[in-house]
Amino acid sequence: MKNLIAALGLVDWEAQFVSGLGHPMFGLQVQRRCVDGVDIRAAIQVSDCQAVLVSDETPRINQDLIAELADKNIKLIAITSDVDHWQDLGASHCIELDSNNPL
């Protein structure tokens, strides 16, 4: 089972998305839900996680935090409509939002 931290910000679909991630067929466990980059930084000090899931709405994400995640071998997965922005910051993986999908 892979453990992850979810910090999706103020998006309408956060609760449903996180709930769906916990389905046994995915082999994922959301260890903690965080509100911002500061909360993520605190959580990774005490959690054994393999990934952090963020969105364009997650506040206080910067290159220092992303470098710290990389140093701890924690993948950053961004759900985004601006893949280039997250790749420039150093995100390991990006899931592009479909602008035609009225989430």
C-alpha positions in Angstrom: 0.0 0.0 0.0 1.3 3.4 -0.9 0.8 6.2 1.6 0.2 9.8 0.4 -0.6 13.2 1.7 -3.3 15.2 -0.1 -3.2 19.0 -0.1 -5.6 20.0 -2.8 -6.6 23.5 -1.6 -10.0 24.9 -1.8 -11.5 22.9 -4.7 -15.1 21.7 -4.7 -14.1 18.2 -5.7 -11.5 17.6 -2.9 -13.6 15.5 -0.6 -14.9 13.2 -3.3 -11.5 12.8 -4.9 -9.8 11.9 -1.7 -12.5 9.5 -0.8 -12.1 7.8 -4.2 -8.4 7.5 -3.7 -9.0 5.3 -0.7 -10.7 2.6 -2.7 -8.9 -0.7 -2.2 -8.4 -1.2 -5.9 -5.9 1.7 -6.0 -3.7 0.4 -3.2 -3.4 4.0 -1.8 -3.9 5.3 1.7 -4.4 9.0 2.3 -2.4 9.5 5.5 -3.2 13.1 6.0 -5.0 16.0 4.4 -3.1 19.3 4.5 -4.2 22.8 3.8 -1.0 24.3 2.3 2.8 24.0 1.8 3.6 24.8 5.4 1.3 22.0 6.6 2.9 19.6 4.0 6.3 20.5 5.4 5.2 19.6 8.9 3.5 16.4 7.8 6.4 14.9 5.9 8.6 15.2 9.1 6.3 12.7 10.9 4.7 10.7 8.1 6.0 7.9 6.1 4.6 8.8 2.7 5.6 8.1 -0.8 3.8 11.0 -2.5 2.2 14.4 -2.0 -0.8 15.3 -4.1 -1.4 19.0 -4.8 -3.5 21.2 -7.1 -3.3 24.7 -8.6 -5.3 25.8 -5.6 -2.8 24.6 -2.9 -1.2 27.7 -1.4 2.5 28.1 -0.3 4.1 25.6 -2.6 7.6 26.7 -3.7 10.8 25.3 -5.1 12.3 24.8 -1.6 9.5 22.6 -0.5 9.6 20.6 -3.8 13.4 20.2 -3.3 12.8 19.0 0.3 10.3 16.4 -1.0 12.8 15.2 -3.6 15.5 14.9 -1.0 13.2 12.7 1.0 12.4 10.7 -2.1 8.7 11.8 -1.9 7.0 12.3 -5.3 5.0 15.5 -5.9 2.0 14.9 -8.0 0.2 18.1 -9.3 -3.3 18.1 -10.6 -3.2 21.1 -12.8 -4.3 23.1 -15.7 -0.8 24.5 -16.1 1.6 21.6 -16.4 4.5 23.9 -17.5 4.3 25.8 -14.2 4.6 22.7 -12.1 7.3 21.1 -14.2 9.3 24.4 -13.9 9.0 24.1 -10.1 10.2 20.5 -10.2 7.1 18.5 -9.8 7.7 14.8 -10.4 4.3 14.1 -12.1 1.5 16.2 -13.4 -2.1 15.2 -14.1 -3.6 17.7 -16.5 -7.1 18.9 -15.8 -9.5 18.9 -18.7 -10.6 22.5 -19.2 -13.8 21.1 -20.9 -14.8 19.1 -17.8 -17.0 21.3 -15.6 -15.6 20.0 -12.3 
